[in-house]
Amino acid sequence: MPQGEISTTSIVRDALASGKEVFIPYTHKLAETGKESTQPKISVMDMLRLESMEEFESLRPDKWGIPSLDKSSIPLKQNCLGGTGVLPERPRGGSDDLGLDLIVMPGMAFDTDLRRLGHGKGEIAGSPRASQRPFLGKTDFPPSIYCKTIQVKTNADRMANAVALALVEQIILPPEAIPVASHDQPVDAVIVGDGRLIVAKTP
């Protein structure tokens, strides 16, 4: 569990072995649109596709200990929002051929209202392309206990389902709660190490 987050290595391996398309984050600097060049660049995250199990096994950890793509391979990588490589601006509107079905969200802590505490870098919660989750393409979820329990978003929503993994020790219980800002979005569900599945409270 490097850097306080659960390793998703086994999930990635299983997805690749099952023939699923797997996209992993690539963080880079991007100048804010409309700002003068003197303004500092912000960190943003693009989701780029892994080509094979061999490529996954060849990834090297970045300064955070996260297996990362080689920078030289980035321009040719399929982007989940369309095209290849990093995108200078987030595309507006959706396309039936773009997007992610499921986002496995990292985090240091979560509360029972599905709020998330990250490392404070802001690539996921605060960047322009994360202010809206990637639009879904055509999606058929296979039957599973999680899809039966989590209300899967409809085609009208066109947003990926964000599911987090957490150890028992990472769950903040009431009356304590994780402080959030206006741009922070809760996850759709948290799978806890003791077998619990935390989902949004029904009205």
Phi and psi in degrees as GROMACS dihedral restraints (atoms count N, CA, C in turn):
[ dihedral_restraints ]
;  ai    aj    ak    al  type     phi  dphi    fc
    3     4     5     6     1   -66.6    20    10
    4     5     6     7     1   142.6    20    10
    6     7     8     9     1    59.1    20    10
    7     8     9    10     1    28.2    20    10
    9    10    11    12     1    76.0    20    10
   10    11    12    13     1    15.9    20    10
   12    13    14    15     1  -129.4    20    10
   13    14    15    16     1   147.2    20    10
   15    16    17    18     1   -66.9    20    10
   16    17    18    19     1   138.1    20    10
   18    19    20    21     1   -71.8    20    10
   19    20    21    22     1   135.2    20    10
   21    22    23    24     1  -106.1    20    10
   22    23    24    25     1    15.8    20    10
   24    25    26    27     1   -56.0    20    10
   25    26    27    28     1   -46.0    20    10
   27    28    29    30     1   -66.0    20    10
   28    29    30    31     1   -32.2    20    10
   30    31    32    33     1   -67.4    20    10
   31    32    33    34     1   -44.4    20    10
   33    34    35    36     1   -62.9    20    10
   34    35    36    37     1   -44.7    20    10
   36    37    38    39     1   -61.0    20    10
   37    38    39    40     1   -44.0    20    10
   39    40    41    42     1   -64.7    20    10
   40    41    42    43     1   -41.5    20    10
   42    43    44    45     1   -63.6    20    10
   43    44    45    46     1   -44.2    20    10
   45    46    47    48     1   -65.2    20    10
   46    47    48    49     1   -41.7    20    10
   48    49    50    51     1   -65.0    20    10
   49    50    51    52     1   -26.2    20    10
   51    52    53    54     1   -87.7    20    10
   52    53    54    55     1     1.0    20    10
   54    55    56    57     1    82.9    20    10
   55    56    57    58     1    14.1    20    10
   57    58    59    60     1   -80.7    20    10
   58    59    60    61     1   154.3    20    10
   60    61    62    63     1   -82.2    20    10
   61    62    63    64     1   128.2    20    10
   63    64    65    66     1  -120.1    20    10
   64    65    66    67     1   127.4    20    10
   66    67    68    69     1  -115.4    20    10
   67    68    69    70     1   136.9    20    10
   69    70    71    72     1  -121.8    20    10
   70    71    72    73     1   156.3    20    10
   72    73    74    75     1   -74.2    20    10
   73    74    75    76     1   144.2    20    10
   75    76    77    78     1  -129.8    20    10
   76    77    78    79     1   116.1    20    10
   78    79    80    81     1   -96.3    20    10
   79    80    81    82     1   135.2    20    10
   81    82    83    84     1  -151.5    20    10
   82    83    84    85     1   173.0    20    10
   84    85    86    87     1   -93.8    20    10
   85    86    87    88     1   140.3    20    10
   87    88    89    90     1  -141.1    20    10
   88    89    90    91     1   129.4    20    10
   90    91    92    93     1   -71.3    20    10
   91    92    93    94     1   138.1    20    10
   93    94    95    96     1   -67.4    20    10
   94    95    96    97     1   136.5    20    10
   96    97    98    99     1   -62.1    20    10
   97    98    99   100     1   133.8    20    10
   99   100   101   102     1    83.2    20    10
  100   101   102   103     1    -2.1    20    10
  102   103   104   105     1   -96.8    20    10
  103   104   105   106     1   154.6    20    10
  105   106   107   108     1   -66.6    20    10
  106   107   108   109     1   153.4    20    10
  108   109   110   111     1   -63.9    20    10
  109   110   111   112     1   -16.6    20    10
  111   112   113   114     1   -75.6    20    10
  112   113   114   115     1   -14.6    20    10
  114   115   116   117     1   -70.4    20    10
  115   116   117   118     1   142.5    20    10
  117   118   119   120     1   -65.4    20    10
  118   119   120   121     1   145.7    20    10
  120   121   122   123     1   -76.0    20    10
  121   122   123   124     1   152.7    20    10
  123   124   125   126     1  -105.6    20    10
  124   125   126   127     1   156.0    20    10
  126   127   128   129     1   -85.5    20    10
  127   128   129   130     1   129.4    20    10
  129   130   131   132     1  -130.9    20    10
  130   131   132   133     1   168.5    20    10
  132   133   134   135     1  -127.7    20    10
  133   134   135   136     1   126.2    20    10
  135   136   137   138     1  -107.6    20    10
  136   137   138   139     1   143.5    20    10
  138   139   140   141     1   -99.6    20    10
  139   140   141   142     1   115.4    20    10
  141   142   143   144     1  -116.4    20    10
  142   143   144   145     1   146.2    20    10
  144   145   146   147     1   -81.4    20    10
  145   146   147   148     1   136.2    20    10
  147   148   149   150     1   -80.0    20    10
  148   149   150   151     1   135.8    20    10
  150   151   152   153     1   -85.7    20    10
  151   152   153   154     1   -29.6    20    10
  153   154   155   156     1  -164.5    20    10
  154   155   156   157     1   169.0    20    10
  156   157   158   159     1   -63.2    20    10
  157   158   159   160     1   -37.8    20    10
  159   160   161   162     1   -62.0    20    10
  160   161   162   163     1   -41.0    20    10
  162   163   164   165     1   -65.3    20    10
  163   164   165   166     1   -41.3    20    10
  165   166   167   168     1   -60.4    20    10
  166   167   168   169     1   -44.1    20    10
  168   169   170   171     1   -66.4    20    10
  169   170   171   172     1   -22.0    20    10
  171   172   173   174     1   -88.7    20    10
  172   173   174   175     1    -5.9    20    10
  174   175   176   177     1   -63.1    20    10
  175   176   177   178     1   145.5    20    10
  177   178   179   180     1  -112.3    20    10
  178   179   180   181     1   143.1    20    10
  180   181   182   183     1   -67.5    20    10
  181   182   183   184     1   142.4    20    10
  183   184   185   186     1   -85.7    20    10
  184   185   186   187     1  -167.3    20    10
  186   187   188   189     1   -67.3    20    10
  187   188   189   190     1   -16.0    20    10
  189   190   191   192     1   -94.2    20    10
  190   191   192   193     1    -0.9    20    10
  192   193   194   195     1    84.7    20    10
  193   194   195   196     1    11.3    20    10
  195   196   197   198     1   -94.8    20    10
  196   197   198   199     1   127.2    20    10
  198   199   200   201     1   -57.1    20    10
  199   200   201   202     1   126.5    20    10
  201   202   203   204     1  -131.9    20    10
  202   203   204   205     1   152.8    20    10
  204   205   206   207     1   -68.5    20    10
  205   206   207   208     1   148.9    20    10
  207   208   209   210     1   -69.3    20    10
  208   209   210   211     1   132.6    20    10
  210   211   212   213     1   -57.0    20    10
  211   212   213   214     1   -33.7    20    10
  213   214   215   216     1   -67.7    20    10
  214   215   216   217     1   -20.2    20    10
  216   217   218   219     1   -89.7    20    10
  217   218   219   220     1   -10.6    20    10
  219   220   221   222     1   -58.7    20    10
  220   221   222   223     1   -46.3    20    10
  222   223   224   225     1   -57.7    20    10
  223   224   225   226     1   -24.5    20    10
  225   226   227   228     1   -99.0    20    10
  226   227   228   229     1    -1.6    20    10
  228   229   230   231     1   -80.0    20    10
  229   230   231   232     1   136.6    20    10
  231   232   233   234     1   -66.2    20    10
  232   233   234   235     1   129.1    20    10
  234   235   236   237     1   -94.6    20    10
  235   236   237   238     1   139.6    20    10
  237   238   239   240     1   -64.4    20    10
  238   239   240   241     1   -18.5    20    10
  240   241   242   243     1   -97.1    20    10
  241   242   243   244     1     7.8    20    10
  243   244   245   246     1   108.7    20    10
  244   245   246   247     1   152.1    20    10
  246   247   248   249     1    74.3    20    10
  247   248   249   250     1  -164.5    20    10
  249   250   251   252     1  -128.6    20    10
  250   251   252   253     1   156.2    20    10
  252   253   254   255     1    71.0    20    10
  253   254   255   256     1  -165.3    20    10
  255   256   257   258     1   -80.6    20    10
  256   257   258   259     1   150.7    20    10
  258   259   260   261     1  -106.0    20    10
  259   260   261   262     1   132.0    20    10
  261   262   263   264     1   -65.3    20    10
  262   263   264   265     1   -31.9    20    10
  264   265   266   267     1  -141.2    20    10
  265   266   267   268     1   151.1    20    10
  267   268   269   270     1   -70.6    20    10
  268   269   270   271     1   129.9    20    10
  270   271   272   273     1   -61.9    20    10
  271   272   273   274     1   144.7    20    10
  273   274   275   276     1   -96.4    20    10
  274   275   276   277     1   139.5    20    10
  276   277   278   279     1    82.7    20    10
  277   278   279   280     1   169.9    20    10
  279   280   281   282     1  -110.9    20    10
  280   281   282   283     1   170.0    20    10
  282   283   284   285     1  -143.8    20    10
  283   284   285   286     1   142.3    20    10
  285   286   287   288     1   -65.1    20    10
  286   287   288   289     1   -14.0    20    10
  288   289   290   291     1  -103.0    20    10
  289   290   291   292     1     5.1    20    10
  291   292   293   294     1  -118.8    20    10
  292   293   294   295     1   161.8    20    10
  294   295   296   297     1   110.8    20    10
  295   296   297   298     1   178.1    20    10
  297   298   299   300     1  -118.8    20    10
  298   299   300   301     1   146.2    20    10
  300   301   302   303     1   -82.2    20    10
  301   302   303   304     1   -41.1    20    10
  303   304   305   306     1  -143.9    20    10
  304   305   306   307     1   135.4    20    10
  306   307   308   309     1  -113.6    20    10
  307   308   309   310     1   121.4    20    10
  309   310   311   312     1   -88.6    20    10
  310   311   312   313     1   110.6    20    10
  312   313   314   315     1   -90.1    20    10
  313   314   315   316     1   133.8    20    10
  315   316   317   318     1   -81.1    20    10
  316   317   318   319     1   171.1    20    10
  318   319   320   321     1   172.4    20    10
  319   320   321   322     1   156.2    20    10
  321   322   323   324     1   -91.0    20    10
  322   323   324   325     1   -31.2    20    10
  324   325   326   327     1  -157.6    20    10
  325   326   327   328     1   155.6    20    10
  327   328   329   330     1  -141.2    20    10
  328   329   330   331     1   152.1    20    10
  330   331   332   333     1  -111.5    20    10
  331   332   333   334     1   178.6    20    10
  333   334   335   336     1   -75.7    20    10
  334   335   336   337     1    -6.9    20    10
  336   337   338   339     1   -97.7    20    10
  337   338   339   340     1    15.3    20    10
  339   340   341   342     1    70.5    20    10
  340   341   342   343     1    18.2    20    10
  342   343   344   345     1   -75.4    20    10
  343   344   345   346     1   150.5    20    10
  345   346   347   348     1  -123.3    20    10
  346   347   348   349     1   139.9    20    10
  348   349   350   351     1  -113.3    20    10
  349   350   351   352     1   118.1    20    10
  351   352   353   354     1   -99.6    20    10
  352   353   354   355     1  -160.1    20    10
  354   355   356   357     1   -86.0    20    10
  355   356   357   358     1    -1.1    20    10
  357   358   359   360     1    87.0    20    10
  358   359   360   361     1     8.1    20    10
  360   361   362   363     1   -78.2    20    10
  361   362   363   364     1   -29.1    20    10
  363   364   365   366     1    87.7    20    10
  364   365   366   367     1     1.4    20    10
  366   367   368   369     1   -64.0    20    10
  367   368   369   370     1   -36.8    20    10
  369   370   371   372     1   -85.1    20    10
  370   371   372   373     1   -50.2    20    10
  372   373   374   375     1   -83.4    20    10
  373   374   375   376     1   -33.0    20    10
  375   376   377   378     1  -114.5    20    10
  376   377   378   379     1    -2.7    20    10
  378   379   380   381     1   -80.4    20    10
  379   380   381   382     1   157.2    20    10
  381   382   383   384     1   -56.1    20    10
  382   383   384   385     1   -39.9    20    10
  384   385   386   387     1   -84.1    20    10
  385   386   387   388     1    -3.4    20    10
  387   388   389   390     1  -103.8    20    10
  388   389   390   391     1    -5.9    20    10
  390   391   392   393     1   -65.9    20    10
  391   392   393   394     1   -22.5    20    10
  393   394   395   396     1  -127.5    20    10
  394   395   396   397     1   135.2    20    10
  396   397   398   399     1   -70.1    20    10
  397   398   399   400     1   155.8    20    10
  399   400   401   402     1   -56.5    20    10
  400   401   402   403     1   140.8    20    10
  402   403   404   405     1   -68.5    20    10
  403   404   405   406     1   145.4    20    10
  405   406   407   408     1   -78.5    20    10
  406   407   408   409     1   149.2    20    10
  408   409   410   411     1   -89.9    20    10
  409   410   411   412     1  -161.0    20    10
  411   412   413   414     1   -69.8    20    10
  412   413   414   415     1   123.6    20    10
  414   415   416   417     1  -129.1    20    10
  415   416   417   418     1   129.7    20    10
  417   418   419   420     1  -122.8    20    10
  418   419   420   421     1   106.2    20    10
  420   421   422   423     1   -78.0    20    10
  421   422   423   424     1   130.2    20    10
  423   424   425   426     1   -68.5    20    10
  424   425   426   427     1   151.2    20    10
  426   427   428   429     1   -60.6    20    10
  427   428   429   430     1   135.0    20    10
  429   430   431   432     1  -159.4    20    10
  430   431   432   433     1   164.0    20    10
  432   433   434   435     1   -61.1    20    10
  433   434   435   436     1   -34.6    20    10
  435   436   437   438     1   -74.5    20    10
  436   437   438   439     1   -39.5    20    10
  438   439   440   441     1   -68.5    20    10
  439   440   441   442     1   -26.1    20    10
  441   442   443   444     1   -75.9    20    10
  442   443   444   445     1   -29.2    20    10
  444   445   446   447     1   -91.8    20    10
  445   446   447   448     1   -39.7    20    10
  447   448   449   450     1   -86.6    20    10
  448   449   450   451     1   133.1    20    10
  450   451   452   453     1   -73.9    20    10
  451   452   453   454     1   104.1    20    10
  453   454   455   456     1   -69.8    20    10
  454   455   456   457     1   133.6    20    10
  456   457   458   459     1   -65.1    20    10
  457   458   459   460     1   147.1    20    10
  459   460   461   462     1   -84.0    20    10
  460   461   462   463     1   172.8    20    10
  462   463   464   465     1   -61.0    20    10
  463   464   465   466     1   -29.0    20    10
  465   466   467   468     1   -66.1    20    10
  466   467   468   469     1   -32.0    20    10
  468   469   470   471     1   -74.2    20    10
  469   470   471   472     1   -41.9    20    10
  471   472   473   474     1    52.9    20    10
  472   473   474   475     1    39.0    20    10
  474   475   476   477     1  -127.3    20    10
  475   476   477   478     1   146.3    20    10
  477   478   479   480     1   -71.8    20    10
  478   479   480   481     1   147.6    20    10
  480   481   482   483     1   -81.6    20    10
  481   482   483   484     1   126.5    20    10
  483   484   485   486     1  -103.0    20    10
  484   485   486   487     1   115.6    20    10
  486   487   488   489     1  -119.9    20    10
  487   488   489   490     1   131.6    20    10
  489   490   491   492     1  -106.8    20    10
  490   491   492   493     1   153.5    20    10
  492   493   494   495     1  -112.4    20    10
  493   494   495   496     1   137.1    20    10
  495   496   497   498     1  -149.1    20    10
  496   497   498   499     1   146.9    20    10
  498   499   500   501     1   -78.7    20    10
  499   500   501   502     1   162.0    20    10
  501   502   503   504     1   -54.8    20    10
  502   503   504   505     1   -40.0    20    10
  504   505   506   507     1   -67.9    20    10
  505   506   507   508     1   -14.0    20    10
  507   508   509   510     1   -92.8    20    10
  508   509   510   511     1     0.4    20    10
  510   511   512   513     1   -95.8    20    10
  511   512   513   514     1   122.7    20    10
  513   514   515   516     1   -90.2    20    10
  514   515   516   517     1   124.5    20    10
  516   517   518   519     1   -97.8    20    10
  517   518   519   520     1   150.6    20    10
  519   520   521   522     1   -58.9    20    10
  520   521   522   523     1   149.0    20    10
  522   523   524   525     1   -83.1    20    10
  523   524   525   526     1     0.6    20    10
  525   526   527   528     1   -70.6    20    10
  526   527   528   529     1   149.7    20    10
  528   529   530   531     1  -149.7    20    10
  529   530   531   532     1   153.4    20    10
  531   532   533   534     1   -81.2    20    10
  532   533   534   535     1   126.7    20    10
  534   535   536   537     1   -69.0    20    10
  535   536   537   538     1   140.7    20    10
  537   538   539   540     1  -132.2    20    10
  538   539   540   541     1   159.6    20    10
  540   541   542   543     1  -105.1    20    10
  541   542   543   544     1   175.0    20    10
  543   544   545   546     1   -63.8    20    10
  544   545   546   547     1   -27.2    20    10
  546   547   548   549     1   -87.3    20    10
  547   548   549   550     1    -8.6    20    10
  549   550   551   552     1   -74.8    20    10
  550   551   552   553     1   136.5    20    10
  552   553   554   555     1  -114.7    20    10
  553   554   555   556     1   138.0    20    10
  555   556   557   558     1   -70.6    20    10
  556   557   558   559     1   157.2    20    10
  558   559   560   561     1   -79.9    20    10
  559   560   561   562     1   169.4    20    10
  561   562   563   564     1   -85.2    20    10
  562   563   564   565     1   -26.0    20    10
  564   565   566   567     1  -164.1    20    10
  565   566   567   568     1   154.4    20    10
  567   568   569   570     1  -125.8    20    10
  568   569   570   571     1   123.2    20    10
  570   571   572   573     1   -94.3    20    10
  571   572   573   574     1   119.6    20    10
  573   574   575   576     1   -99.8    20    10
  574   575   576   577     1   150.3    20    10
  576   577   578   579     1   -61.5    20    10
  577   578   579   580     1   -20.9    20    10
  579   580   581   582     1   -89.0    20    10
  580   581   582   583     1     7.9    20    10
  582   583   584   585     1   100.1    20    10
  583   584   585   586     1    -7.9    20    10
  585   586   587   588     1   -73.0    20    10
  586   587   588   589     1   152.5    20    10
  588   589   590   591     1  -126.0    20    10
  589   590   591   592     1   110.7    20    10
  591   592   593   594     1   -92.7    20    10
  592   593   594   595     1   122.3    20    10
  594   595   596   597     1  -127.1    20    10
  595   596   597   598     1   170.7    20    10
  597   598   599   600     1   -62.1    20    10
  598   599   600   601     1   142.2    20    10
  600   601   602   603     1   -70.2    20    10
  601   602   603   604     1   136.3    20    10
  603   604   605   606     1   -81.9    20    10
  604   605   606   607     1   145.2    20    10
